[in-house]
């Protein structure tokens, strides 16, 4: 069974926050203000990588 994918989302990260998150096992790290676009990219990667149905996000 695949391990859960951990995604860290922050508004106040430092230069090292992303690196540390990855070292601790986070699969992805997202900083504001690009959260929506980055989350869409991450979800496409997860679901189109064999973990579920293909996703196609339409503009809102």
Biotite code that builds the C-alpha atoms (Angstrom):
import biotite.structure as struc

atoms = struc.array([
    struc.Atom([0.000, 0.000, 0.000], chain_id="A", res_id=1, res_name="UNK", atom_name="CA", element="C"),
    struc.Atom([1.449, 3.420, -0.946], chain_id="A", res_id=2, res_name="UNK", atom_name="CA", element="C"),
    struc.Atom([2.496, 5.808, 1.800], chain_id="A", res_id=3, res_name="UNK", atom_name="CA", element="C"),
    struc.Atom([0.430, 8.996, 2.214], chain_id="A", res_id=4, res_name="UNK", atom_name="CA", element="C"),
    struc.Atom([1.774, 12.070, 0.409], chain_id="A", res_id=5, res_name="UNK", atom_name="CA", element="C"),
    struc.Atom([2.472, 14.938, 2.814], chain_id="A", res_id=6, res_name="UNK", atom_name="CA", element="C"),
    struc.Atom([2.198, 18.459, 1.383], chain_id="A", res_id=7, res_name="UNK", atom_name="CA", element="C"),
    struc.Atom([3.418, 21.359, 3.532], chain_id="A", res_id=8, res_name="UNK", atom_name="CA", element="C"),
    struc.Atom([1.685, 24.702, 2.874], chain_id="A", res_id=9, res_name="UNK", atom_name="CA", element="C"),
    struc.Atom([2.957, 27.870, 4.538], chain_id="A", res_id=10, res_name="UNK", atom_name="CA", element="C"),
    struc.Atom([2.657, 31.623, 4.382], chain_id="A", res_id=11, res_name="UNK", atom_name="CA", element="C"),
    struc.Atom([5.801, 32.339, 6.374], chain_id="A", res_id=12, res_name="UNK", atom_name="CA", element="C"),
    struc.Atom([8.528, 29.928, 5.346], chain_id="A", res_id=13, res_name="UNK", atom_name="CA", element="C"),
    struc.Atom([12.249, 30.602, 5.416], chain_id="A", res_id=14, res_name="UNK", atom_name="CA", element="C"),
    struc.Atom([14.863, 29.626, 2.842], chain_id="A", res_id=15, res_name="UNK", atom_name="CA", element="C"),
    struc.Atom([15.494, 26.407, 4.742], chain_id="A", res_id=16, res_name="UNK", atom_name="CA", element="C"),
    struc.Atom([11.866, 25.492, 5.432], chain_id="A", res_id=17, res_name="UNK", atom_name="CA", element="C"),
    struc.Atom([11.329, 23.674, 2.129], chain_id="A", res_id=18, res_name="UNK", atom_name="CA", element="C"),
    struc.Atom([14.609, 21.799, 2.383], chain_id="A", res_id=19, res_name="UNK", atom_name="CA", element="C"),
    struc.Atom([13.923, 20.750, 5.972], chain_id="A", res_id=20, res_name="UNK", atom_name="CA", element="C"),
    struc.Atom([10.363, 19.677, 5.116], chain_id="A", res_id=21, res_name="UNK", atom_name="CA", element="C"),
    struc.Atom([11.684, 17.451, 2.306], chain_id="A", res_id=22, res_name="UNK", atom_name="CA", element="C"),
    struc.Atom([14.383, 16.002, 4.579], chain_id="A", res_id=23, res_name="UNK", atom_name="CA", element="C"),
    struc.Atom([11.686, 15.140, 7.136], chain_id="A", res_id=24, res_name="UNK", atom_name="CA", element="C"),
    struc.Atom([9.632, 13.301, 4.512], chain_id="A", res_id=25, res_name="UNK", atom_name="CA", element="C"),
    struc.Atom([7.320, 15.897, 2.973], chain_id="A", res_id=26, res_name="UNK", atom_name="CA", element="C"),
    struc.Atom([6.491, 15.051, -0.615], chain_id="A", res_id=27, res_name="UNK", atom_name="CA", element="C"),
    struc.Atom([5.877, 18.683, -1.598], chain_id="A", res_id=28, res_name="UNK", atom_name="CA", element="C"),
    struc.Atom([6.277, 22.171, -0.179], chain_id="A", res_id=29, res_name="UNK", atom_name="CA", element="C"),
    struc.Atom([4.152, 25.160, -1.224], chain_id="A", res_id=30, res_name="UNK", atom_name="CA", element="C"),
    struc.Atom([4.511, 28.827, -0.230], chain_id="A", res_id=31, res_name="UNK", atom_name="CA", element="C"),
    struc.Atom([1.997, 31.629, -0.686], chain_id="A", res_id=32, res_name="UNK", atom_name="CA", element="C"),
    struc.Atom([0.954, 33.328, -2.964], chain_id="A", res_id=33, res_name="UNK", atom_name="CA", element="C"),
    struc.Atom([1.149, 30.471, -5.493], chain_id="A", res_id=34, res_name="UNK", atom_name="CA", element="C"),
    struc.Atom([-0.840, 27.905, -3.524], chain_id="A", res_id=35, res_name="UNK", atom_name="CA", element="C"),
    struc.Atom([-3.707, 27.170, -5.951], chain_id="A", res_id=36, res_name="UNK", atom_name="CA", element="C"),
    struc.Atom([-1.548, 26.730, -9.060], chain_id="A", res_id=37, res_name="UNK", atom_name="CA", element="C"),
    struc.Atom([1.049, 24.687, -7.183], chain_id="A", res_id=38, res_name="UNK", atom_name="CA", element="C"),
    struc.Atom([-1.574, 22.439, -5.554], chain_id="A", res_id=39, res_name="UNK", atom_name="CA", element="C"),
    struc.Atom([-3.115, 21.764, -8.985], chain_id="A", res_id=40, res_name="UNK", atom_name="CA", element="C"),
    struc.Atom([0.330, 20.822, -10.303], chain_id="A", res_id=41, res_name="UNK", atom_name="CA", element="C"),
    struc.Atom([0.998, 18.525, -7.331], chain_id="A", res_id=42, res_name="UNK", atom_name="CA", element="C"),
    struc.Atom([-2.401, 16.810, -7.597], chain_id="A", res_id=43, res_name="UNK", atom_name="CA", element="C"),
    struc.Atom([-1.912, 16.217, -11.328], chain_id="A", res_id=44, res_name="UNK", atom_name="CA", element="C"),
    struc.Atom([1.459, 14.647, -10.555], chain_id="A", res_id=45, res_name="UNK", atom_name="CA", element="C"),
    struc.Atom([0.007, 12.361, -7.867], chain_id="A", res_id=46, res_name="UNK", atom_name="CA", element="C"),
    struc.Atom([-3.111, 11.242, -9.740], chain_id="A", res_id=47, res_name="UNK", atom_name="CA", element="C"),
    struc.Atom([-1.539, 10.988, -13.195], chain_id="A", res_id=48, res_name="UNK", atom_name="CA", element="C"),
    struc.Atom([1.366, 9.021, -11.718], chain_id="A", res_id=49, res_name="UNK", atom_name="CA", element="C"),
    struc.Atom([-0.673, 5.865, -11.282], chain_id="A", res_id=50, res_name="UNK", atom_name="CA", element="C"),
    struc.Atom([-2.357, 6.621, -7.960], chain_id="A", res_id=51, res_name="UNK", atom_name="CA", element="C"),
    struc.Atom([-5.831, 7.333, -9.312], chain_id="A", res_id=52, res_name="UNK", atom_name="CA", element="C"),
    struc.Atom([-7.841, 8.774, -12.213], chain_id="A", res_id=53, res_name="UNK", atom_name="CA", element="C"),
    struc.Atom([-6.344, 11.382, -14.520], chain_id="A", res_id=54, res_name="UNK", atom_name="CA", element="C"),
    struc.Atom([-7.231, 14.931, -13.527], chain_id="A", res_id=55, res_name="UNK", atom_name="CA", element="C"),
    struc.Atom([-7.970, 17.814, -15.845], chain_id="A", res_id=56, res_name="UNK", atom_name="CA", element="C"),
    struc.Atom([-8.496, 21.121, -14.048], chain_id="A", res_id=57, res_name="UNK", atom_name="CA", element="C"),
    struc.Atom([-10.570, 23.740, -15.840], chain_id="A", res_id=58, res_name="UNK", atom_name="CA", element="C"),
    struc.Atom([-10.005, 27.439, -15.201], chain_id="A", res_id=59, res_name="UNK", atom_name="CA", element="C"),
    struc.Atom([-12.379, 28.843, -12.599], chain_id="A", res_id=60, res_name="UNK", atom_name="CA", element="C"),
])
